[in-house]
Amino acid sequence: MADKKKYVLPDLPYAGNALEPHISEGQLVLHHDKHHAAYVNGANAILERLEKARESGSDIDMKATLKELSFQAGGHVLHSLFWQNLAPASKAKKEPEGVLAEVLKKEFGSFERFKKEFTSAAVSTEGSGWAALSWCGMTGRPIIMQIEKHNVNVYPMFRILMLLDVWEHAYYLDYKNERAKFAEAFWNIVNWDEVNRRLEAVIK
């Protein structure tokens, strides 16, 4: 069992203060080092629990265990994607370019309309969750997902292109309960090059 891989917390692709003033260093470091790390540790603990049950031949509550694993692993995967689709404001473009810009204009009519719908999805997510721009391979269209928790309302096989974390732990130090202000600040630090790269990888 020792050679079986486990989940690993990725390093942030920028310095802890790189996203200021839109996300403070204190907020970012707490989010990454504590909250994201907790999902990594939680997912690994479940994998170990499953391995031990298999080794001993003991029964395990599969329904509860797999539900918990989908939550913990989902939290890890979504956060890993989220860090990468952020960039310091000095390096972030105001709008997407290339294929992504064309796809968004075709689907939504304009970038501003996409931005409005995505922001609305983020602000109106019930409880804790995410707004996500995804790609439906069956229709060849971009689709906005409103993910609750880390694992509810996720469309199977849709590839995630961009995420905004709207759990309170993502913004509370900086914005208190004003999620809408955090969602608006997000547009200043989107790594559009990364989002475009993800799209090109899906449709090539």
C-alpha positions as CSV (number, residue, x, y, z in Angstrom):
1,M,0.0,0.0,0.0
2,A,3.0,2.3,0.6
3,D,3.5,2.9,-3.2
4,K,-0.1,4.2,-3.7
5,K,-0.2,7.9,-4.4
6,K,-2.1,10.3,-2.2
7,Y,-3.3,13.9,-2.8
8,V,-0.7,16.6,-2.4
9,L,-1.3,20.3,-1.6
10,P,0.0,22.3,-4.5
11,D,2.1,25.4,-4.0
12,L,0.5,28.8,-4.9
13,P,1.7,29.9,-8.3
14,Y,2.5,33.4,-7.0
15,A,3.6,35.1,-3.7
16,G,1.1,35.3,-0.8
17,N,0.7,39.1,-1.3
18,A,0.6,38.9,-5.1
19,L,-3.2,39.3,-5.3
20,E,-3.5,42.4,-3.1
21,P,-5.5,44.6,-2.7
22,H,-8.2,42.3,-4.1
23,I,-7.2,39.4,-1.9
24,S,-5.0,40.1,1.1
25,E,-2.0,38.0,2.0
26,G,-3.6,37.0,5.2
27,Q,-6.8,35.9,3.5
28,L,-4.9,34.0,0.7
29,V,-2.5,32.2,3.0
30,L,-5.3,31.2,5.4
31,H,-7.4,29.9,2.5
32,H,-4.5,27.9,0.9
33,D,-2.6,26.7,4.0
34,K,-5.5,25.9,6.2
35,H,-8.7,25.3,4.2
36,H,-7.3,23.8,1.1
37,A,-4.9,21.7,3.1
38,A,-7.8,20.4,5.2
39,Y,-9.4,19.0,2.1
40,V,-6.2,17.3,1.0
41,N,-5.8,15.7,4.5
42,G,-9.4,14.7,4.6
43,A,-9.3,13.0,1.2
44,N,-6.1,11.2,2.1
45,A,-7.6,10.0,5.4
46,I,-10.5,8.5,3.6
47,L,-8.2,6.7,1.1
48,E,-6.3,5.2,4.1
49,R,-9.6,4.2,5.7
50,L,-10.6,2.3,2.5
51,E,-7.2,0.7,2.2
52,K,-7.3,-0.6,5.8
53,A,-10.8,-2.0,5.4
54,R,-9.7,-3.8,2.2
55,E,-6.6,-5.2,3.9
56,S,-8.6,-6.4,6.9
57,G,-11.6,-7.6,5.0
58,S,-13.8,-5.5,7.2
59,D,-17.1,-3.8,6.2
60,I,-17.3,-0.1,5.6
61,D,-20.3,2.2,5.1
62,M,-19.7,2.8,1.4
63,K,-22.5,5.3,1.0
64,A,-21.3,7.6,3.7
65,T,-17.6,7.1,2.9
66,L,-17.9,7.8,-0.8
67,K,-20.1,10.9,-0.2
68,E,-17.4,12.2,2.1
69,L,-14.7,11.4,-0.4
70,S,-16.5,13.3,-3.1
71,F,-16.7,16.4,-0.8
72,Q,-13.0,16.3,0.3
73,A,-11.6,15.4,-3.1
74,G,-13.9,17.9,-4.8
75,G,-12.6,20.6,-2.5
76,H,-9.0,19.7,-3.4
77,V,-9.6,19.6,-7.1
78,L,-11.6,22.8,-7.3
79,H,-9.1,24.8,-5.2
80,S,-6.2,23.5,-7.3
81,L,-7.9,24.8,-10.4
82,F,-8.9,28.1,-8.7
83,W,-5.4,29.2,-7.7
84,Q,-4.2,28.7,-11.3
85,N,-7.0,30.9,-12.8
86,L,-6.0,33.8,-10.6
87,A,-3.1,36.2,-11.4
88,P,-1.7,39.5,-10.0
89,A,-3.7,42.5,-11.2
90,S,-0.6,43.9,-12.9
91,K,-0.4,40.8,-15.1
92,A,-4.1,40.1,-15.5
93,K,-5.8,41.2,-18.7
94,K,-9.1,43.1,-18.4
95,E,-10.9,40.7,-20.9
96,P,-10.2,37.4,-22.5
97,E,-8.6,37.1,-25.9
98,G,-8.3,34.5,-28.7
99,V,-10.6,31.5,-28.8
100,L,-12.1,32.1,-25.4
101,A,-13.2,35.6,-26.4
102,E,-14.8,34.2,-29.5
103,V,-16.6,31.4,-27.7
104,L,-18.0,33.7,-25.0
105,K,-19.2,36.2,-27.5
106,K,-20.9,33.5,-29.5
107,E,-22.7,32.0,-26.5
108,F,-23.5,35.1,-24.4
109,G,-23.6,37.8,-27.0
110,S,-20.8,39.8,-25.3
111,F,-18.2,39.6,-22.6
112,E,-20.2,41.9,-20.4
113,R,-23.2,39.6,-20.6
114,F,-21.1,36.6,-19.6
115,K,-19.6,38.6,-16.8
116,K,-23.1,39.6,-15.5
117,E,-24.4,36.0,-15.6
118,F,-21.2,34.5,-14.0
119,T,-21.3,37.2,-11.2
120,S,-25.0,36.5,-10.6
121,A,-24.3,32.7,-10.3
122,A,-21.5,33.4,-7.8
123,V,-23.5,35.8,-5.7
124,S,-26.6,33.7,-5.6
125,T,-25.0,30.4,-4.8
126,E,-26.9,28.9,-1.8
127,G,-24.7,28.6,1.3
128,S,-21.1,27.6,0.4
129,G,-20.0,26.8,-3.1
130,W,-18.6,28.0,-6.4
131,A,-19.3,29.6,-9.7
132,A,-17.7,27.8,-12.6
133,L,-17.4,28.4,-16.3
134,S,-17.3,24.9,-17.9
135,W,-17.3,23.3,-21.4
136,C,-19.9,20.9,-22.6
137,G,-18.3,18.5,-25.1
138,M,-21.6,17.2,-26.2
139,T,-22.9,20.6,-27.4
140,G,-19.6,22.4,-27.9
141,R,-20.8,25.2,-25.7
142,P,-19.6,27.0,-22.6
143,I,-21.9,26.5,-19.6
144,I,-22.0,28.3,-16.3
145,M,-22.3,25.9,-13.3
146,Q,-23.4,26.9,-9.8
147,I,-21.7,24.3,-7.6
148,E,-22.9,23.9,-4.1
149,K,-20.3,22.8,-1.5
150,H,-17.7,21.1,-3.7
151,N,-19.7,18.3,-5.1
152,V,-23.4,19.2,-5.7
153,N,-24.8,20.3,-9.0
154,V,-21.6,19.4,-10.8
155,Y,-22.4,18.4,-14.4
156,P,-20.7,15.0,-15.2
157,M,-17.9,15.2,-17.8
158,F,-18.1,19.0,-18.2
159,R,-14.6,20.4,-18.2
160,I,-14.1,23.3,-15.8
161,L,-12.4,26.4,-17.4
162,M,-12.7,29.0,-14.6
163,L,-13.8,29.1,-11.0
164,L,-14.7,31.5,-8.3
165,D,-14.8,30.2,-4.7
166,V,-17.6,31.8,-2.8
167,W,-17.3,29.9,0.4
168,E,-17.0,32.5,3.2
169,H,-13.5,31.2,4.0
170,A,-12.5,32.6,0.6
171,Y,-13.3,36.2,1.4
172,Y,-14.5,36.8,4.9
173,L,-11.3,38.4,6.3
174,D,-11.3,41.0,3.5
175,Y,-15.0,41.5,2.7
176,K,-16.9,40.2,5.7
177,N,-20.3,39.1,4.5
178,E,-20.3,41.2,1.3
179,R,-19.9,38.4,-1.2
180,A,-20.9,40.7,-4.1
181,K,-17.9,42.9,-3.5
182,F,-15.6,39.9,-3.6
183,A,-17.2,38.7,-6.8
184,E,-16.6,42.1,-8.4
185,A,-13.0,42.2,-7.2
186,F,-12.4,38.8,-8.8
187,W,-12.6,40.3,-12.3
188,N,-9.4,42.3,-11.6
189,I,-7.3,39.1,-11.0
190,V,-8.5,36.6,-13.5
191,N,-5.8,34.8,-15.4
192,W,-7.5,34.8,-18.8
193,D,-4.4,33.2,-20.5
194,E,-4.9,30.2,-18.2
195,V,-8.6,30.0,-18.9
196,N,-8.0,30.2,-22.6
197,R,-5.3,27.5,-22.4
198,R,-7.8,25.2,-20.7
199,L,-10.4,25.8,-23.4
200,E,-7.9,25.2,-26.2
201,A,-6.8,22.0,-24.6
202,V,-10.4,20.8,-24.5
203,I,-11.4,21.7,-28.0
204,K,-8.2,20.8,-29.9
